[in-house]
Amino acid sequence: MHFDSEKVLASFLGVDNRAAQWLKEQHTDPSDLGLVCLHQPSVPFVRTFCERMGIQPDAVVPTFHRTGNMGAATLPLQLAHAADQGRYARAHRWSCSAWPAAPAAAGC
């Protein structure tokens, strides 16, 4: 199997800017998100993404450390973990995305 790391890296360039723009269009401040589910290609990616977006790291439901890179398949897993942990609340704003494409869902 051939893995083109340059193309993979290029697909993530500017993802934080696209995500910030989308959240702005939704009138949502990233620091207000109580639950964030996102594609987790690596632990450093998630950490850097949160820092650049202003998302509290504890808002993210971590899965990479247990499952590795599952692509968008990690989203339902993160939602299941969040439910098991009692992290859903009507008052919380949340975001679920398989970036670098586009946010898949957002709710409040």
C-alpha positions in Angstrom: 0.0 0.0 0.0 1.3 3.4 -0.9 0.8 6.2 1.6 1.4 9.8 0.3 2.1 11.7 3.5 2.5 15.0 1.6 -1.0 14.7 0.3 -2.3 13.8 3.7 -0.6 16.8 5.3 -1.8 19.1 2.6 -5.4 18.0 3.2 -5.2 19.4 6.8 -3.6 22.7 6.0 -6.0 25.5 6.8 -8.5 23.1 8.4 -8.6 25.2 11.5 -9.4 28.3 9.4 -12.3 26.5 7.6 -13.6 25.2 10.9 -13.4 28.6 12.6 -15.3 30.1 9.6 -18.0 27.5 9.8 -18.4 28.0 13.5 -18.6 31.8 13.0 -21.3 31.3 10.4 -23.2 29.2 13.0 -22.7 32.1 15.6 -20.8 29.7 17.8 -17.7 30.5 19.8 -15.4 27.4 19.9 -14.8 27.9 23.6 -18.5 27.5 24.2 -18.6 24.0 22.9 -19.1 21.5 25.7 -18.6 18.4 23.5 -16.5 18.1 20.4 -16.2 15.0 18.2 -13.8 15.2 15.4 -11.6 13.1 13.1 -8.5 12.1 15.2 -5.6 11.2 12.9 -3.2 11.6 15.9 -3.0 12.9 19.4 -0.8 15.8 18.4 -3.3 16.8 15.7 -6.1 16.9 18.2 -4.0 18.9 20.7 -2.8 21.4 18.0 -6.3 21.7 16.5 -7.8 22.5 20.0 -5.1 25.1 20.7 -5.5 26.8 17.3 -9.3 26.8 17.6 -9.6 27.8 21.3 -11.4 24.6 22.1 -11.0 23.3 25.7 -9.1 19.9 25.3 -11.5 18.2 27.8 -14.4 19.0 25.4 -13.0 16.4 23.0 -14.0 12.8 23.4 -10.6 11.0 22.9 -10.5 7.8 20.9 -7.1 7.8 19.1 -5.2 6.4 22.1 -7.4 3.3 22.1 -8.3 2.8 18.4 -5.8 4.7 16.3 -6.9 6.6 13.2 -10.4 5.4 12.3 -11.2 8.3 10.0 -14.8 9.5 10.2 -15.8 6.1 11.7 -14.6 7.5 15.0 -17.5 10.0 15.2 -20.2 7.5 16.2 -17.7 5.9 18.6 -17.1 9.3 20.2 -20.8 9.9 20.5 -21.3 6.5 22.1 -18.5 7.2 24.6 -20.0 10.6 25.4 -23.4 9.1 26.0 -21.8 6.4 28.3 -20.0 9.1 30.2 -23.2 11.2 30.6 -21.7 14.1 28.6 -24.9 15.0 26.7 -26.9 17.8 28.1 -29.5 20.0 26.4 -27.7 23.1 27.5 -24.4 22.1 25.9 -23.5 23.2 22.4 -21.7 20.5 20.5 -20.0 19.9 17.2 -19.3 16.7 15.3 -17.1 16.8 12.2 -15.0 14.7 9.9 -12.7 17.6 8.9 -11.0 18.4 6.5 -14.2 18.0 4.6 -16.9 20.1 6.4 -18.7 19.9 9.8 -21.1 17.1 9.7 -23.5 18.3 12.4 -23.9 20.8 15.1 -26.6 21.1 17.7 -27.5 22.7 20.9 
